[in-house]
Amino acid sequence: MLAVHAATTGVTAAAVDATGAVRARGHRERAQHRPAPGQVEHAPEVIWQAVLGAVRGVLDHVDASELGSVAITNQRDTVLLWDRETLGSPRPAVAGQDRRTAQVCATLRAAGHETRVEELTGQGLEPGRAAPALAWLAEHEPRTWALVEEGRYAVGTADSYLVARMTRGLEHVTDVSNAARTLLHDLDGGGWSGELCSLFGVPVDALPELVPSWGGAATTDPRAFLGLSLPVAALVADRSAAHLGLGCLDAGDASWDDAASSLLVTTGRRPVRTAQVLTTAAWRSPDGADTFALEVASGVDRPSKWLPGVREAAPELASLRVGDGVDDRLGHDLGERLGLDVRRASAPDATLRGAVLLALRPR
């Protein structure tokens, strides 16, 4: 299987065999751009070329005929626009670290919308999410936004963009782990929220179709994707993929991701909300059932504020899984603060491994 991880500053691809062993690997770095204070952008074509370059690195060592499918995992907050026919992008992608939308969030908060946004999404009204970024674009780049409203430009996170490029624009899809971060997704309803789309001024028709996180969302077009015709066997945000790669499948399983500086705790088949903690959708099975999680993305060093609520929501919580990249001192400190037994998972490339494990799950 071919696994592709489009991270914040680079793309890694790997050929992984049935035992989970990495047979070959390719990597390409890509630059971030800061056109103004607080703004962080990526060139969409550079993202795509980095994917192709990383996959070529794999094909230098593995014959294309040996690849049976592709699993895609990605940084979940970057948002892009692209032409549905030409696949060219009219402007740079807005990265998750971008803070130009602080005023958009402040205005909505002052108007009393934050509580309702949290009720629907499980997320705070904060910069760095797709919805406020799109609202900013609508205000500041009206000519570009007019073509979104007309249906010429598609909108999506990085996974959606990559699938569009791999399929020559045939598919416009995303999974719930990416959608849940946009502030446009209704956790309880399981789909795009008309109410939130109206609040942020985003046309629902511009957004991708929500598909299961595994089971075959699309098939790549060999004319676009280096001669490869592969079913897209998994589509999942990298935080969820890392969680899976560390062996966290069941309610109460917890993992620490050093790159994202976040704690994720699986809670099961219903969204649970508790103070000081984000609620998110971790993945969706082919039967349409979502698995939810709680995420602590800030204030991890102040567990007294949120740990009681997490324990109540996930009474099975007993241990914390960390990857090989977490140093011993940090692992020990996390365990001490949280009162959890820290288990080190020997899982190099946990994110890629998690995407592959998801792709191999039964339909």
The 8 nearest C-alpha neighbors of each residue, nearest first, counted from 0:
[[1, 66, 68, 15, 67, 14, 69, 16],
 [0, 2, 69, 14, 13, 68, 66, 70],
 [3, 1, 70, 13, 12, 69, 71, 351],
 [2, 4, 12, 71, 11, 70, 72, 5],
 [5, 3, 72, 11, 73, 10, 6, 71],
 [4, 6, 10, 73, 74, 9, 72, 3],
 [7, 5, 74, 9, 73, 8, 10, 4],
 [6, 8, 9, 74, 5, 94, 10, 73],
 [9, 7, 29, 6, 28, 30, 31, 10],
 [8, 10, 28, 29, 6, 27, 7, 5],
 [9, 11, 5, 27, 4, 26, 6, 50],
 [12, 10, 26, 4, 25, 3, 53, 5],
 [13, 11, 3, 25, 53, 2, 54, 24],
 [12, 14, 24, 2, 23, 1, 15, 57],
 [13, 15, 1, 23, 22, 0, 21, 2],
 [14, 16, 21, 0, 20, 22, 19, 13],
 [15, 17, 19, 18, 20, 0, 21, 14],
 [16, 18, 19, 15, 20, 0, 359, 355],
 [19, 17, 16, 20, 15, 21, 22, 356],
 [20, 18, 16, 17, 15, 21, 352, 355],
 [19, 21, 15, 18, 16, 22, 17, 14],
 [22, 20, 15, 23, 14, 13, 19, 16],
 [21, 23, 14, 15, 20, 16, 24, 13],
 [24, 22, 14, 57, 13, 21, 60, 61],
 [23, 25, 13, 57, 12, 56, 14, 26],
 [24, 26, 56, 53, 12, 57, 11, 54],
 [27, 25, 11, 53, 10, 12, 28, 24],
 [28, 26, 49, 10, 53, 9, 52, 29],
 [27, 29, 9, 8, 10, 26, 30, 49],
 [30, 28, 9, 8, 27, 49, 45, 31],
 [29, 31, 8, 32, 28, 41, 9, 45],
 [30, 32, 41, 40, 39, 33, 29, 8],
 [31, 33, 40, 39, 34, 41, 30, 38],
 [32, 34, 39, 38, 35, 40, 31, 36],
 [35, 33, 32, 38, 39, 36, 40, 37],
 [34, 36, 38, 33, 37, 39, 99, 32],
 [37, 35, 38, 33, 34, 99, 39, 98],
 [36, 38, 98, 99, 97, 35, 39, 33],
 [37, 39, 97, 35, 33, 36, 99, 98],
 [40, 38, 97, 33, 94, 32, 96, 93],
 [39, 41, 93, 32, 94, 92, 31, 91],
 [42, 40, 92, 31, 91, 43, 32, 93],
 [41, 43, 91, 45, 44, 92, 46, 40],
 [44, 42, 46, 45, 41, 92, 91, 47],
 [45, 43, 47, 46, 42, 48, 87, 88],
 [44, 46, 48, 42, 43, 47, 49, 29],
 [47, 45, 43, 49, 44, 48, 50, 42],
 [48, 46, 44, 50, 49, 45, 51, 43],
 [47, 49, 51, 45, 50, 46, 52, 44],
 [48, 50, 52, 46, 27, 47, 51, 45],
 [51, 49, 47, 53, 48, 52, 10, 54],
 [50, 52, 48, 54, 49, 53, 55, 47],
 [51, 53, 49, 55, 50, 54, 48, 27],
 [52, 54, 25, 26, 56, 50, 12, 55],
 [53, 55, 57, 51, 56, 52, 12, 25],
 [56, 54, 58, 52, 57, 53, 51, 59],
 [55, 57, 25, 53, 54, 59, 58, 52],
 [56, 58, 24, 54, 25, 55, 23, 59],
 [57, 59, 55, 61, 60, 56, 62, 54],
 [58, 60, 56, 57, 61, 55, 62, 23],
 [59, 61, 58, 57, 23, 62, 56, 22],
 [62, 60, 58, 59, 57, 63, 23, 65],
 [61, 63, 64, 65, 58, 60, 66, 59],
 [62, 64, 65, 66, 61, 58, 227, 226],
 [65, 63, 62, 66, 67, 61, 227, 228],
 [64, 66, 63, 62, 67, 61, 0, 14],
 [67, 65, 0, 64, 63, 68, 1, 14],
 [66, 68, 0, 229, 65, 69, 230, 1],
 [69, 67, 229, 230, 0, 66, 232, 231],
 [68, 70, 1, 231, 2, 232, 0, 229],
 [71, 69, 233, 2, 232, 354, 231, 355],
 [72, 70, 3, 234, 233, 2, 4, 69],
 [71, 73, 4, 235, 237, 236, 234, 3],
 [74, 72, 5, 237, 236, 4, 6, 75],
 [73, 75, 6, 237, 7, 76, 236, 5],
 [74, 76, 177, 236, 73, 77, 156, 237],
 [75, 77, 95, 128, 74, 78, 129, 94],
 [76, 78, 94, 95, 93, 156, 75, 157],
 [79, 77, 156, 93, 129, 92, 155, 76],
 [78, 80, 92, 155, 154, 156, 93, 81],
 [79, 81, 154, 153, 88, 152, 155, 89],
 [82, 80, 88, 152, 153, 86, 87, 83],
 [81, 83, 152, 86, 87, 84, 85, 151],
 [82, 84, 86, 152, 151, 153, 85, 168],
 [85, 83, 82, 86, 168, 151, 87, 167],
 [84, 86, 87, 82, 83, 168, 81, 167],
 [87, 85, 82, 81, 83, 84, 88, 168],
 [86, 88, 85, 82, 81, 89, 44, 83],
 [87, 89, 81, 90, 80, 82, 86, 43],
 [90, 88, 81, 87, 80, 143, 91, 82],
 [89, 91, 88, 92, 80, 42, 79, 43],
 [92, 90, 42, 41, 40, 43, 93, 88],
 [91, 93, 79, 41, 40, 78, 43, 42],
 [94, 92, 40, 78, 77, 39, 91, 97],
 [95, 93, 77, 40, 96, 97, 39, 92],
 [94, 96, 127, 76, 77, 97, 128, 93],
 [97, 95, 94, 127, 39, 98, 38, 126],
 [96, 98, 39, 38, 95, 94, 127, 37],
 [99, 97, 37, 100, 126, 101, 38, 127],
 [100, 98, 101, 38, 37, 97, 126, 102],
 [101, 99, 103, 126, 98, 102, 131, 132],
 [100, 102, 104, 126, 103, 99, 98, 105],
 [101, 103, 105, 104, 100, 106, 99, 107],
 [104, 102, 100, 106, 101, 105, 131, 107],
 [103, 105, 101, 107, 102, 106, 108, 124],
 [106, 104, 102, 108, 103, 107, 109, 101],
 [107, 105, 109, 103, 108, 104, 102, 110],
 [108, 106, 110, 104, 109, 105, 112, 103],
 [107, 109, 105, 113, 111, 110, 106, 112],
 [108, 110, 106, 111, 107, 105, 112, 113],
 [111, 109, 107, 108, 112, 106, 113, 105],
 [110, 112, 108, 109, 113, 107, 114, 115],
 [113, 111, 108, 107, 115, 114, 110, 116],
 [114, 112, 116, 108, 115, 111, 124, 117],
 [113, 115, 117, 116, 112, 118, 111, 108],
 [114, 116, 118, 117, 113, 112, 119, 111],
 [117, 115, 113, 119, 118, 114, 120, 112],
 [116, 118, 121, 114, 122, 120, 115, 119],
 [119, 117, 115, 116, 120, 121, 114, 122],
 [118, 120, 185, 116, 117, 121, 186, 115],
 [119, 121, 122, 117, 185, 186, 118, 116],
 [120, 122, 278, 117, 277, 118, 119, 279],
 [123, 121, 120, 117, 277, 278, 124, 182],
 [122, 124, 125, 117, 121, 116, 113, 277],
 [125, 123, 113, 104, 122, 116, 126, 117],
 [124, 126, 123, 104, 127, 128, 101, 131],
 [127, 125, 100, 101, 98, 128, 104, 131],
 [126, 128, 95, 97, 96, 98, 125, 76],
 [129, 127, 181, 126, 76, 130, 131, 95],
 [128, 130, 181, 132, 78, 131, 133, 76],
 [129, 131, 133, 132, 181, 182, 128, 199],
 [132, 130, 134, 133, 129, 100, 135, 103],
 [133, 131, 135, 129, 130, 134, 100, 136],
 [132, 134, 136, 130, 135, 131, 129, 137],
 [133, 135, 131, 137, 132, 136, 199, 200],
 [136, 134, 132, 138, 133, 137, 139, 131],
 [137, 135, 133, 139, 140, 138, 134, 132],
 [136, 138, 134, 144, 141, 135, 140, 139],
 [139, 137, 135, 136, 140, 141, 134, 144],
 [138, 140, 136, 137, 141, 135, 134, 144],
 [139, 141, 136, 143, 137, 142, 138, 144],
 [142, 140, 144, 137, 143, 145, 138, 139],
 [143, 141, 145, 144, 140, 146, 137, 139],
 [142, 144, 141, 145, 146, 140, 147, 89],
 [143, 145, 141, 147, 137, 146, 142, 140],
 [146, 144, 148, 142, 147, 143, 141, 149],
 [145, 147, 149, 144, 148, 151, 143, 152],
 [148, 146, 152, 144, 150, 145, 149, 151],
 [147, 149, 145, 146, 150, 202, 144, 205],
 [150, 148, 146, 147, 151, 145, 152, 144],
 [151, 149, 147, 148, 152, 146, 205, 153],
 [150, 152, 146, 149, 147, 82, 83, 153],
 [153, 151, 82, 147, 81, 150, 83, 146],
 [152, 154, 205, 81, 80, 83, 82, 147],
 [155, 153, 80, 206, 205, 79, 152, 81],
 [156, 154, 159, 79, 78, 206, 160, 207],
 [155, 157, 78, 159, 158, 77, 79, 160],
 [158, 156, 160, 159, 161, 77, 73, 78],
 [159, 157, 161, 160, 156, 73, 162, 173],
 [158, 160, 173, 162, 172, 155, 157, 156],
 [159, 161, 157, 163, 158, 162, 164, 155],
 [162, 160, 164, 158, 163, 159, 165, 157],
 [161, 163, 165, 159, 164, 160, 166, 158],
 [164, 162, 168, 160, 166, 161, 170, 165],
 [163, 165, 161, 167, 162, 166, 168, 160],
 [164, 166, 162, 219, 224, 163, 167, 223],
 [167, 165, 219, 220, 163, 169, 168, 164],
 [168, 166, 164, 169, 165, 163, 223, 220],
 [167, 169, 163, 166, 170, 164, 83, 86],
 [168, 170, 166, 167, 163, 171, 83, 164],
 [171, 169, 163, 168, 172, 166, 162, 217],
 [170, 172, 207, 163, 159, 208, 169, 162],
 [173, 171, 207, 208, 159, 209, 170, 210],
 [174, 172, 159, 209, 207, 210, 208, 158],
 [175, 173, 210, 209, 212, 176, 177, 211],
 [174, 176, 178, 177, 179, 282, 280, 283],
 [177, 175, 281, 280, 282, 179, 236, 174],
 [176, 178, 175, 75, 179, 236, 180, 174],
 [179, 177, 175, 180, 181, 176, 184, 174],
 [178, 180, 184, 177, 176, 181, 175, 280],
 [181, 179, 178, 177, 182, 128, 76, 75],
 [180, 182, 129, 183, 128, 178, 130, 179],
 [183, 181, 130, 184, 180, 120, 179, 128],
 [182, 184, 181, 195, 192, 191, 196, 130],
 [183, 185, 191, 192, 179, 182, 190, 178],
 [186, 184, 119, 188, 192, 120, 189, 187],
 [187, 185, 189, 120, 188, 119, 184, 270],
 [186, 188, 189, 185, 270, 119, 269, 120],
 [189, 187, 185, 186, 190, 192, 191, 184],
 [188, 190, 186, 187, 185, 184, 191, 289],
 [191, 189, 188, 185, 184, 192, 209, 186],
 [190, 192, 184, 183, 185, 193, 189, 203],
 [193, 191, 195, 194, 185, 184, 183, 196],
 [192, 194, 196, 195, 197, 191, 203, 183],
 [193, 195, 197, 192, 196, 198, 183, 199],
 [194, 196, 198, 192, 197, 183, 193, 199],
 [197, 195, 201, 193, 199, 198, 194, 200],
 [196, 198, 200, 194, 195, 199, 193, 201],
 [199, 197, 195, 196, 200, 194, 201, 193],
 [198, 200, 196, 134, 197, 201, 130, 195],
 [199, 201, 197, 198, 196, 134, 202, 137],
 [200, 202, 196, 199, 203, 197, 133, 134],
 [203, 201, 204, 205, 148, 196, 200, 206],
 [202, 204, 205, 206, 201, 196, 193, 191],
 [205, 203, 202, 206, 150, 207, 153, 148],
 [204, 206, 153, 203, 202, 154, 150, 147],
 [205, 207, 154, 204, 203, 155, 153, 208],
 [208, 206, 172, 171, 173, 209, 155, 205],
 [207, 209, 172, 173, 171, 210, 206, 174],
 [208, 210, 173, 174, 172, 207, 175, 211],
 [209, 211, 174, 173, 208, 216, 212, 172],
 [212, 210, 283, 285, 213, 284, 174, 287],
 [211, 213, 234, 283, 174, 233, 235, 282],
 [214, 212, 233, 211, 358, 232, 215, 357],
 [213, 215, 232, 362, 285, 216, 233, 211],
 [214, 216, 232, 231, 217, 230, 213, 233],
 [217, 215, 231, 210, 214, 232, 211, 218],
 [216, 218, 231, 215, 230, 219, 170, 166],
 [219, 217, 230, 229, 231, 228, 220, 166],
 [218, 220, 166, 228, 165, 229, 221, 230],
 [219, 221, 166, 222, 228, 223, 224, 165],
 [222, 220, 226, 227, 224, 228, 223, 225],
 [223, 221, 220, 226, 224, 225, 227, 167],
 [224, 222, 221, 220, 165, 167, 225, 166],
 [223, 225, 221, 165, 227, 226, 222, 220],
 [224, 226, 227, 221, 223, 222, 51, 55],
 [225, 227, 221, 224, 222, 228, 223, 220],
 [228, 226, 221, 225, 224, 229, 219, 220],
 [227, 229, 219, 221, 220, 218, 226, 230],
 [230, 228, 68, 219, 218, 227, 69, 67],
 [229, 231, 218, 68, 232, 217, 215, 69],
 [232, 230, 69, 215, 217, 216, 218, 233],
 [231, 233, 215, 358, 214, 213, 70, 230],
 [234, 232, 213, 70, 358, 212, 231, 71],
 [233, 235, 212, 71, 72, 70, 174, 213],
 [236, 234, 72, 212, 176, 174, 237, 240],
 [237, 235, 73, 72, 75, 177, 176, 239],
 [236, 238, 240, 73, 72, 239, 74, 350],
 [239, 237, 241, 240, 236, 242, 256, 259],
 [240, 238, 242, 237, 241, 281, 236, 243],
 [239, 241, 353, 237, 350, 243, 354, 242],
 [240, 242, 350, 244, 349, 238, 243, 239],
 [243, 241, 239, 240, 245, 244, 247, 254],
 [244, 242, 353, 247, 246, 240, 245, 241],
 [353, 243, 245, 349, 241, 352, 246, 242],
 [246, 244, 243, 242, 247, 344, 349, 241],
 [245, 247, 243, 244, 248, 242, 344, 320],
 [248, 246, 243, 252, 242, 245, 249, 253],
 [249, 247, 246, 243, 252, 250, 265, 242],
 [248, 250, 252, 247, 251, 265, 267, 266],
 [251, 249, 266, 265, 267, 252, 313, 315],
 [250, 252, 316, 315, 313, 265, 266, 264],
 [251, 253, 247, 265, 250, 264, 249, 316],
 [254, 252, 264, 319, 263, 320, 251, 247],
 [255, 253, 320, 319, 263, 262, 321, 242],
 [254, 256, 262, 321, 261, 257, 320, 263],
 [257, 255, 261, 259, 260, 258, 254, 262],
 [256, 258, 260, 259, 255, 325, 261, 324],
 [259, 257, 260, 256, 261, 255, 238, 324],
 [258, 260, 261, 257, 256, 238, 296, 255],
 [261, 259, 257, 258, 256, 296, 262, 255],
 [260, 262, 296, 259, 256, 295, 255, 263],
 [261, 263, 255, 295, 294, 254, 296, 256],
 [264, 262, 294, 254, 253, 293, 261, 292],
 [265, 263, 253, 293, 292, 252, 251, 266],
 [264, 266, 292, 250, 251, 252, 267, 291],
 [267, 265, 250, 292, 291, 313, 251, 264],
 [268, 266, 250, 290, 291, 269, 265, 249],
 [269, 267, 290, 289, 291, 270, 266, 288],
 [268, 270, 267, 291, 271, 290, 266, 289],
 [271, 269, 291, 272, 278, 268, 186, 187],
 [272, 270, 269, 312, 278, 273, 266, 293],
 [273, 271, 278, 270, 121, 274, 277, 276],
 [272, 274, 308, 276, 275, 271, 309, 312],
 [273, 275, 276, 305, 308, 272, 304, 277],
 [276, 274, 305, 273, 304, 277, 295, 298],
 [277, 275, 295, 274, 294, 273, 293, 278],
 [278, 276, 294, 122, 293, 121, 295, 279],
 [279, 277, 121, 293, 292, 272, 294, 122],
 [280, 278, 292, 291, 179, 293, 281, 121],
 [279, 281, 291, 176, 282, 179, 290, 292],
 [280, 282, 176, 291, 239, 290, 292, 279],
 [281, 283, 176, 290, 212, 280, 289, 175],
 [284, 282, 289, 211, 212, 288, 287, 290],
 [283, 285, 286, 211, 287, 288, 212, 289],
 [284, 286, 211, 287, 362, 214, 213, 283],
 [287, 285, 284, 288, 211, 362, 283, 289],
 [288, 286, 285, 284, 283, 289, 211, 210],
 [289, 287, 284, 283, 286, 290, 268, 285],
 [288, 290, 283, 282, 268, 291, 284, 287],
 [291, 289, 268, 267, 282, 281, 280, 283],
 [292, 290, 280, 281, 267, 270, 266, 279],
 [293, 291, 265, 266, 264, 279, 281, 278],
 [292, 294, 278, 264, 277, 263, 279, 276],
 [295, 293, 263, 277, 262, 276, 296, 278],
 [294, 296, 262, 276, 261, 297, 277, 299],
 [295, 297, 261, 294, 260, 262, 298, 299],
 [298, 296, 299, 295, 261, 260, 300, 276],
 [297, 299, 301, 300, 296, 302, 295, 304],
 [298, 300, 301, 297, 302, 295, 296, 262],
 [299, 301, 298, 302, 336, 297, 333, 337],
 [302, 300, 298, 299, 303, 304, 305, 336],
 [303, 301, 306, 304, 305, 299, 300, 337],
 [302, 304, 301, 305, 306, 307, 337, 300],
 [305, 303, 302, 301, 306, 275, 307, 274],
 [304, 306, 302, 275, 308, 307, 303, 274],
 [305, 307, 309, 302, 308, 303, 310, 304],
 [308, 306, 310, 309, 305, 311, 303, 304],
 [309, 307, 311, 306, 310, 305, 273, 312],
 [308, 310, 306, 312, 311, 307, 313, 305],
 [309, 311, 313, 314, 307, 312, 308, 306],
 [312, 310, 308, 309, 314, 313, 307, 306],
 [311, 313, 309, 310, 308, 314, 271, 266],
 [312, 314, 310, 251, 315, 311, 316, 266],
 [315, 313, 310, 316, 311, 312, 251, 309],
 [314, 316, 251, 313, 317, 250, 252, 310],
 [317, 315, 251, 314, 313, 318, 252, 310],
 [318, 316, 339, 315, 340, 319, 251, 252],
 [317, 319, 340, 339, 341, 316, 320, 253],
 [320, 318, 341, 253, 254, 342, 340, 339],
 [319, 321, 254, 342, 343, 341, 253, 344],
 [322, 320, 343, 255, 254, 344, 342, 325],
 [323, 321, 344, 324, 325, 343, 346, 345],
 [322, 324, 325, 345, 347, 346, 344, 343],
 [323, 325, 322, 326, 257, 321, 347, 256],
 [326, 324, 323, 322, 330, 321, 257, 327],
 [327, 325, 329, 328, 324, 330, 323, 331],
 [326, 328, 330, 329, 331, 325, 332, 324],
 [327, 329, 331, 330, 326, 332, 325, 333],
 [330, 328, 332, 331, 326, 327, 333, 325],
 [329, 331, 327, 333, 328, 332, 334, 326],
 [330, 332, 328, 334, 329, 333, 327, 335],
 [333, 331, 329, 335, 334, 330, 328, 336],
 [334, 332, 330, 336, 335, 331, 337, 329],
 [333, 335, 339, 331, 337, 332, 338, 336],
 [336, 334, 332, 338, 333, 337, 331, 339],
 [337, 335, 333, 334, 338, 332, 302, 300],
 [338, 336, 334, 339, 335, 333, 302, 306],
 [337, 339, 335, 334, 336, 340, 333, 317],
 [340, 338, 334, 318, 337, 317, 341, 319],
 [339, 341, 318, 334, 319, 342, 317, 338],
 [342, 340, 319, 334, 318, 320, 339, 343],
 [343, 341, 320, 319, 344, 321, 340, 318],
 [342, 344, 321, 320, 322, 345, 341, 323],
 [345, 343, 322, 346, 245, 321, 342, 320],
 [344, 346, 323, 343, 347, 322, 245, 321],
 [347, 345, 349, 344, 348, 322, 245, 323],
 [348, 346, 349, 345, 323, 322, 352, 324],
 [347, 349, 350, 351, 352, 346, 244, 241],
 [348, 350, 244, 352, 241, 346, 347, 351],
 [351, 349, 241, 240, 353, 352, 348, 244],
 [352, 350, 354, 353, 348, 349, 2, 355],
 [351, 353, 349, 355, 244, 350, 354, 348],
 [244, 354, 352, 240, 243, 356, 350, 355],
 [353, 355, 357, 240, 351, 352, 356, 70],
 [354, 356, 358, 352, 357, 353, 70, 359],
 [357, 355, 353, 359, 358, 354, 352, 360],
 [356, 358, 354, 360, 355, 359, 353, 213],
 [357, 359, 233, 232, 355, 213, 356, 360],
 [358, 360, 356, 357, 355, 361, 232, 213],
 [359, 361, 357, 358, 362, 356, 213, 214],
 [362, 360, 359, 214, 358, 213, 285, 357],
 [361, 214, 285, 360, 213, 284, 286, 359]]
